[in-house]
Amino acid sequence: MAPAANATSSGSVDASASKSSAQCAPFLNHSFRKLHAKDQVDLCELTAGKPVLVINTASNCGFTPQFKALEALHKEYKDQGLVVVGFPSDDFFQEEDDEKDTAEVCFVNYGVTFTMLQTSPVRGSDANPVFKHLADETTAPKWNFYKYLISKDGKQVKHFNSRVKPDEAEFIQAVQAVL
């Protein structure tokens, strides 16, 4: 078995990996596969010291058009540090069965350039570790397109339900407040 990603072959901890881990919220210290790809995304590395917007998404939902406003938000605030991460989920039975179809909805239909990860559960005992923590801190998603705005240090989490659109004044103000 290969050594852990943050340990050298001698077993000592790699200083850069420790530094990165120390700067991200512990619940973001996980890796996930990119949507319809083999590449892994280290959420700790991606989000360390930055505000994060996490969304549970679905391809066949009445809220799916929110991808357009989420992408606009990403483009508007990425240079100020905002990291947007989408987690497709079939927990509400509105996700494609094949990830290539989910990827087509996101990347082709809506032009998403923010980070989209592999399809995973976002509620209940099978929820991925990020959503388990978010549920413990606030509430589990009750439907697709719940949005979780996380402070730079990961200690404050504010959630918004599906009906709150990413381009509404209330939401934009909350994003600007965490930048």
SERO-615099 format. One record per residue (C-alpha): residue number from 1; chain; x, y, z. Coordinates in steps of 0.02 Angstrom, whole numbers, plus 50000, padded with zeros to 5 digits. Layout:
<sites>
+-----+-------+-------+-------+-------+
:   n : chain :  east : north :    up :
+-----+-------+-------+-------+-------+
: NUM :     A :     X :     Y :     Z :
...
+-----+-------+-------+-------+-------+
</sites>
This chain:
<sites>
+-----+-------+-------+-------+-------+
:   n : chain :  east : north :    up :
+-----+-------+-------+-------+-------+
:   1 :     A : 50000 : 50000 : 50000 :
:   2 :     A : 50064 : 50174 : 49956 :
:   3 :     A : 50106 : 50295 : 50096 :
:   4 :     A : 49976 : 50424 : 50142 :
:   5 :     A : 49973 : 50579 : 50033 :
:   6 :     A : 50045 : 50688 : 50170 :
:   7 :     A : 50180 : 50570 : 50230 :
:   8 :     A : 50348 : 50538 : 50151 :
:   9 :     A : 50415 : 50363 : 50122 :
:  10 :     A : 50510 : 50377 : 50286 :
:  11 :     A : 50346 : 50408 : 50376 :
:  12 :     A : 50380 : 50589 : 50420 :
:  13 :     A : 50244 : 50714 : 50383 :
:  14 :     A : 50270 : 50825 : 50230 :
:  15 :     A : 50272 : 51005 : 50294 :
:  16 :     A : 50176 : 51075 : 50145 :
:  17 :     A : 50038 : 50948 : 50165 :
:  18 :     A : 50025 : 50984 : 50351 :
:  19 :     A : 50019 : 51170 : 50319 :
:  20 :     A : 49879 : 51148 : 50192 :
:  21 :     A : 49781 : 51035 : 50309 :
:  22 :     A : 49800 : 51156 : 50452 :
:  23 :     A : 49727 : 51299 : 50349 :
:  24 :     A : 49568 : 51213 : 50293 :
:  25 :     A : 49416 : 51167 : 50394 :
:  26 :     A : 49432 : 50985 : 50452 :
:  27 :     A : 49267 : 50937 : 50368 :
:  28 :     A : 49341 : 50992 : 50201 :
:  29 :     A : 49496 : 50884 : 50223 :
:  30 :     A : 49436 : 50754 : 50096 :
:  31 :     A : 49466 : 50712 : 49915 :
:  32 :     A : 49330 : 50677 : 49788 :
:  33 :     A : 49335 : 50627 : 49607 :
:  34 :     A : 49291 : 50764 : 49482 :
:  35 :     A : 49126 : 50740 : 49393 :
:  36 :     A : 49146 : 50618 : 49247 :
:  37 :     A : 49335 : 50615 : 49263 :
:  38 :     A : 49474 : 50515 : 49344 :
:  39 :     A : 49556 : 50667 : 49425 :
:  40 :     A : 49539 : 50692 : 49613 :
:  41 :     A : 49502 : 50859 : 49695 :
:  42 :     A : 49582 : 50889 : 49865 :
:  43 :     A : 49451 : 51001 : 49946 :
:  44 :     A : 49574 : 51055 : 50080 :
:  45 :     A : 49697 : 51117 : 49951 :
:  46 :     A : 49559 : 51198 : 49848 :
:  47 :     A : 49475 : 51289 : 49992 :
:  48 :     A : 49611 : 51327 : 50121 :
:  49 :     A : 49586 : 51504 : 50186 :
:  50 :     A : 49445 : 51542 : 50064 :
:  51 :     A : 49258 : 51562 : 50081 :
:  52 :     A : 49164 : 51415 : 50005 :
:  53 :     A : 48993 : 51393 : 49928 :
:  54 :     A : 48937 : 51211 : 49927 :
:  55 :     A : 48781 : 51159 : 49831 :
:  56 :     A : 48693 : 50992 : 49810 :
:  57 :     A : 48638 : 50986 : 49629 :
:  58 :     A : 48530 : 50882 : 49513 :
:  59 :     A : 48510 : 50880 : 49324 :
:  60 :     A : 48322 : 50854 : 49310 :
:  61 :     A : 48251 : 50972 : 49441 :
:  62 :     A : 48146 : 51128 : 49428 :
:  63 :     A : 48293 : 51218 : 49512 :
:  64 :     A : 48423 : 51157 : 49386 :
:  65 :     A : 48421 : 51326 : 49295 :
:  66 :     A : 48506 : 51396 : 49451 :
:  67 :     A : 48667 : 51330 : 49373 :
:  68 :     A : 48668 : 51487 : 49264 :
:  69 :     A : 48664 : 51606 : 49413 :
:  70 :     A : 48788 : 51497 : 49511 :
:  71 :     A : 48909 : 51507 : 49365 :
:  72 :     A : 48887 : 51697 : 49356 :
:  73 :     A : 48921 : 51706 : 49544 :
:  74 :     A : 49076 : 51600 : 49522 :
:  75 :     A : 49142 : 51712 : 49384 :
:  76 :     A : 49102 : 51871 : 49481 :
:  77 :     A : 49186 : 51821 : 49645 :
:  78 :     A : 49319 : 51689 : 49607 :
:  79 :     A : 49456 : 51821 : 49597 :
:  80 :     A : 49405 : 51879 : 49771 :
:  81 :     A : 49430 : 51702 : 49836 :
:  82 :     A : 49257 : 51623 : 49829 :
:  83 :     A : 49265 : 51437 : 49791 :
:  84 :     A : 49105 : 51360 : 49721 :
:  85 :     A : 49086 : 51171 : 49733 :
:  86 :     A : 48940 : 51070 : 49666 :
:  87 :     A : 48895 : 50896 : 49729 :
:  88 :     A : 48774 : 50809 : 49612 :
:  89 :     A : 48660 : 50692 : 49707 :
:  90 :     A : 48518 : 50574 : 49667 :
:  91 :     A : 48449 : 50582 : 49844 :
:  92 :     A : 48291 : 50662 : 49775 :
:  93 :     A : 48284 : 50551 : 49619 :
:  94 :     A : 48317 : 50691 : 49495 :
:  95 :     A : 48495 : 50653 : 49442 :
:  96 :     A : 48551 : 50564 : 49284 :
:  97 :     A : 48598 : 50380 : 49304 :
:  98 :     A : 48760 : 50405 : 49206 :
:  99 :     A : 48887 : 50537 : 49257 :
: 100 :     A : 48923 : 50580 : 49076 :
: 101 :     A : 48743 : 50640 : 49062 :
: 102 :     A : 48759 : 50741 : 49223 :
: 103 :     A : 48920 : 50817 : 49155 :
: 104 :     A : 48832 : 50863 : 48993 :
: 105 :     A : 48695 : 50955 : 49088 :
: 106 :     A : 48822 : 51050 : 49192 :
: 107 :     A : 48961 : 51086 : 49070 :
: 108 :     A : 48873 : 51091 : 48901 :
: 109 :     A : 48696 : 51149 : 48940 :
: 110 :     A : 48743 : 51275 : 49076 :
: 111 :     A : 48927 : 51312 : 49042 :
: 112 :     A : 48980 : 51273 : 49220 :
: 113 :     A : 49165 : 51304 : 49252 :
: 114 :     A : 49162 : 51292 : 49443 :
: 115 :     A : 49212 : 51129 : 49526 :
: 116 :     A : 49087 : 50989 : 49506 :
: 117 :     A : 49120 : 50826 : 49597 :
: 118 :     A : 49065 : 50647 : 49580 :
: 119 :     A : 48884 : 50603 : 49616 :
: 120 :     A : 48863 : 50562 : 49800 :
: 121 :     A : 48732 : 50554 : 49937 :
: 122 :     A : 48704 : 50718 : 50030 :
: 123 :     A : 48583 : 50668 : 50167 :
: 124 :     A : 48554 : 50527 : 50288 :
: 125 :     A : 48679 : 50401 : 50354 :
: 126 :     A : 48758 : 50380 : 50181 :
: 127 :     A : 48793 : 50566 : 50157 :
: 128 :     A : 48969 : 50611 : 50105 :
: 129 :     A : 49074 : 50682 : 50249 :
: 130 :     A : 49055 : 50863 : 50193 :
: 131 :     A : 48865 : 50853 : 50197 :
: 132 :     A : 48866 : 50756 : 50360 :
: 133 :     A : 48956 : 50903 : 50439 :
: 134 :     A : 48845 : 51033 : 50356 :
: 135 :     A : 48690 : 50941 : 50418 :
: 136 :     A : 48761 : 50937 : 50595 :
: 137 :     A : 48801 : 51124 : 50587 :
: 138 :     A : 48640 : 51183 : 50504 :
: 139 :     A : 48520 : 51065 : 50418 :
: 140 :     A : 48527 : 50926 : 50289 :
: 141 :     A : 48464 : 50973 : 50117 :
: 142 :     A : 48276 : 50950 : 50103 :
: 143 :     A : 48286 : 50960 : 49913 :
: 144 :     A : 48409 : 50994 : 49773 :
: 145 :     A : 48505 : 51158 : 49762 :
: 146 :     A : 48524 : 51190 : 49948 :
: 147 :     A : 48667 : 51312 : 49964 :
: 148 :     A : 48793 : 51318 : 50107 :
: 149 :     A : 48902 : 51471 : 50125 :
: 150 :     A : 49056 : 51433 : 50230 :
: 151 :     A : 49172 : 51564 : 50306 :
: 152 :     A : 49358 : 51569 : 50265 :
: 153 :     A : 49401 : 51481 : 50428 :
: 154 :     A : 49261 : 51353 : 50405 :
: 155 :     A : 49184 : 51395 : 50573 :
: 156 :     A : 49027 : 51485 : 50513 :
: 157 :     A : 48903 : 51402 : 50397 :
: 158 :     A : 48747 : 51485 : 50331 :
: 159 :     A : 48623 : 51384 : 50231 :
: 160 :     A : 48496 : 51437 : 50100 :
: 161 :     A : 48356 : 51327 : 50037 :
: 162 :     A : 48320 : 51286 : 49856 :
: 163 :     A : 48201 : 51432 : 49832 :
: 164 :     A : 48335 : 51561 : 49869 :
: 165 :     A : 48410 : 51601 : 49700 :
: 166 :     A : 48597 : 51633 : 49686 :
: 167 :     A : 48565 : 51804 : 49608 :
: 168 :     A : 48446 : 51869 : 49743 :
: 169 :     A : 48504 : 52020 : 49844 :
: 170 :     A : 48497 : 51926 : 50011 :
: 171 :     A : 48611 : 51790 : 49943 :
: 172 :     A : 48732 : 51909 : 49857 :
: 173 :     A : 48748 : 52009 : 50019 :
: 174 :     A : 48789 : 51850 : 50115 :
: 175 :     A : 48924 : 51804 : 49987 :
: 176 :     A : 48999 : 51978 : 49995 :
: 177 :     A : 49001 : 51969 : 50186 :
: 178 :     A : 49112 : 51812 : 50187 :
: 179 :     A : 49238 : 51878 : 50059 :
+-----+-------+-------+-------+-------+
</sites>
